[in-house]
Amino acid sequence: MDSITLNDGTTIPQLGFGVFKVDPAQTERIVSEALEVGYRHIDTAAIYGNEEGVGRAIAASGIPRDELYVTTKLWNDRQGDAPAALRESLDKLGLERVNLYLIHWPAPANDRYVDAWRSLIELRDQGLTTSIGVANFLVPHLERLLAETDVAPAVDQIELHPAHQQPETAEFAREHGIAVESWGPLGQAKYPLLELPEVTAAAAAHGRTPAQVIIRWHLQSGYIVFPKTNHRERMVENFDVFDFELTDAELAAITALERGGAGRVSSDPNTVS
């Protein structure tokens, strides 16, 4: 398992397991299977409604806490109440701290994300989260955080896949030492990514699946990535990506699939509130 060093000096596993839209009733089983496969980085959020299941799986696993990396997120309507929101998440997870706490969306129409960021800084200083970051923040939102506080996010978790790479945001993050996390890394099956010739040719050349090729593209591009699946065989497949490398030409061909805003498969961060 490769890891990335964040701007606060801590490290994060580069490959994780996401539980977006995982049925709360199935979360404990699914996360337990992911931990059995070898995943040690779990990404959840308060709005997913499945933090309890994640917590039960962690408790039942017997894996030492310091071997696990757990992320959760502050929902939009709690930006004025981050301390209580994090404590609720910790209670549901059964943890004394998380490794990473994120502002889930900037929700700019509410104009609370800078105050929420100041609260996250305090929560980090109190030891309730090791690192703090943001999700779905675009360049103007990041610029405002940097201008109004003296703490840069450790990560920015954004929608990122070959059709929607957000190069302006990713480049700004790199320039300011902010690690980029990819959510929806396989395009959420909303376009035929795994059938594109640039992907299938690389898969055939390496004897791998198209999904493994795309995960490898994320890793070699320097992104933190956490594909989501409910099926153990896919968990194993998605985890088995550390013993091959894409060529420069293959990386370039997949990068060239960028479609800008037309490639977005989810919501525009400027309009979510």
N, C-alpha and C positions, 0 to 999 in steps of 0.2 A: 504494500500500500504506500503510494507516494503521499507526501504532505507538503503544504505550503506554509511558509512563515508569514504571519500577518504583521501589520505595521505596529502592533503593540508588543511584538516579540513572542507571541504565542504561536503554536502551530495548529493546523486544521487538516484532517484527512482530505485529500483532493477528491476522492470518490465517496459519496454517501448514499443514503436511502431516504427518499422522500415519501411522505404519507398524505399528500394532498388528495382529497376526495376518497381516502380510504375509509370504508364503513367503520364507525366507532365500534360496532359489535364484533368486527373482524380484526381490529387493529392489533390487539395483543397477540393473536396467532400470527399475523403477517409479520409484525416486527420481530417476534421471537424467531421466526424462520430466517429473516434477514440476518439477525445476529448469529444464528447457527451457521449460515453460509459464510460469514466472516465480516460483514459490515460492522463498523464501529462508529459511524457518523450518521445520526438520525435527525432529520429536519421535519419539524412539525410547526403548528401555529395555533393560537387560541381559537381562531375562527374555524379551524378544521373540525373542532369538536371531538378530537380523539387523543388529547393529551393523556387522559387517564389510561387508555389502552397502551400507549407508549410507555408510561410509567410502570404499569404492571409487567410488561415484557422485560423491561430493564431489571426490575426487582427479581423476577423469576430466573433471569439468565445466569445469575451468579458471577457475572463479569465485573471485575473491580471498576469502581466509578472512574478512576483515573485513566482507564482504557477506553472510555466512551466519550464521544463528542455529541452533545445535545443542543440543538437550536430550537427556539420557539420565537413567536413574534407578537408584537403589540398591535391590536386591531385599531381601526380608524376611530371608532367612537370612544376609545379609551386613551387617546393621546393626551388628554388633560388629567389622566388618572393612572399614569404608568406604574407608580410604586404598588398600588393595590392590584393592578392587572398582573404584574409579574408575580406577586405573591400568590395570587389565585392560580396562575400557571404552575408555579413551583409546587403548590399543594396537590394539584391534579397529577403532576409528574412524579410526585413523591421524592423530590430532590431538594437539596439545600441551596443549590445554585444551578444555573445552566452555563454552558460554555459560551453561548452566543445568543444575544437578545437583539432582535431587529424591529425597527419601525416598519410595519408591513407595507404601507403605501404612504406617499407624501400627503395625499388628500389636500392639495393646495387650496381648494375652495374653503376649507375649514381654517386654514392659516394657524395650525397648531404644531406643525412638525418641528419647528425650532425649539419651542418650549419642551416638547416631548423629548427631543435630543438632549437637552440639558438635564432632564430627569434621568435619562439612561446613563448619562455620565455619572450622576450621583449613585445610581444603582450599581454601576460597575465599581465605584469607589467603596461601596458598602460590602462588596464581595458577593452580591446576589447573582451576578453574571461576570464571567471572566472577560469576555469581549463584547463590544457593542457595534452594531452596524445598521444598515438600512436595506430596504428592498423596494424595487421599482422606482428608485430616484433617478431622474434625468439630470443632465448637466446643470440647468438652472437651480434645481433643488440642492444639488451637491455644493454648488458655488455659494449658495446662501448659508448652508451649514458652516462651510469653511470661513466665510466672512464674519459670521456672528458668534462663532465659538472657536476655541483653540484646539478642538479635538476632531480629527478626521475619522470617519467611519472605518472600521477594520475591513468591512466588506460592503458591496452593493449587490444584492441578489436581484437579477433582472431576467425577464424573458429573453432567452438566447438560444438560438438554434440556427442551422445554416441559412434559412430564408430570412431570419430577422436577427442579425448579429449586433445591432445597436453600436456600430463602430465609434460614433462620437462619444457616447457614454463610456464605452469600454476603454477608449484611449484616454479620456479625461481621468478615469479611475486609475489607470496605470501610471499616468503622469503624477498623480498625487498619492501613490502608494496604497491605493484602495484595491483589495482583491475583488475579482468579479466571480460571482456564483451564477451558474446557469440554471434557471428553472424552465420546465417544459423543454428539456434538451433534445427530445426526439420529436418536437413539434406537436405533441399531444395527439398524434394521429389525425391531425386536421388538414394535412396535405400529404401527398404520396412521397415523403422524404426517402423512405426505405426502398423505394422502387426506382429512384433516379439513377441513371447510368453512371454518374460520377461516384455514387455510393456503391452500387452493385459491382462495378469493376474493381474497386478497391477491396471489397469483400471477397470476390473471387480470387484476387491476386494473393491474399493472405490466408485463404481458407477460413474466413470468419463470417459472421452474420452482418448484415447491414447495420443493425443496431450497435453491435460492437465497434464497427468502424466509426459511427457517429460519436459514440462515447470516447473513443480514442482521439478523435478530432478535437473534442473539448479539452481533454487532458493535455494533449500536445500544444494546444493553443494557450495553455496556462490557466484555464478556468477550473473552478471547483464545480462539481457536477453531481447531481443526485437523481438518477432516473427512478421512476415510481412504477411498481408492478405489484399485482396481487398473487402472482404465480411463482412458485419456488424455482421452477426451471429457468424462468427469465431472470430471477435474482442471480442464479448461478452464472448465466450467460453474461449478464451485465457486469458481474464482478470479475470475469475472466478476461481482462483487457490489459494486463500488465506485462505480457510476454511477447508483444509484437509492436512495431512502430509503422506508422504511415510514412510514405516517402514525401519529400517536399512537393513533388508534383501532385500527389494525391491530396495533400493538405490544401494546396492552392486551388485544385479543382473543386473541392467541397466549399472552400471559402468563397469561390466565385458564384455560388448559388444564392448569395445575398439578394434580397428583393426590397430592402428598405421597409418603409411603413406598410407596403402591400403584403409583406410576409408576416405581420403580426397576427397571432392567433388568439390573443386575449385582449384585455382592456387597455386603453391609453391611460398611462399614469396621470396625465393632466386632467382627466375627467372623473376618475374614481374618487368618491368621497364617502 
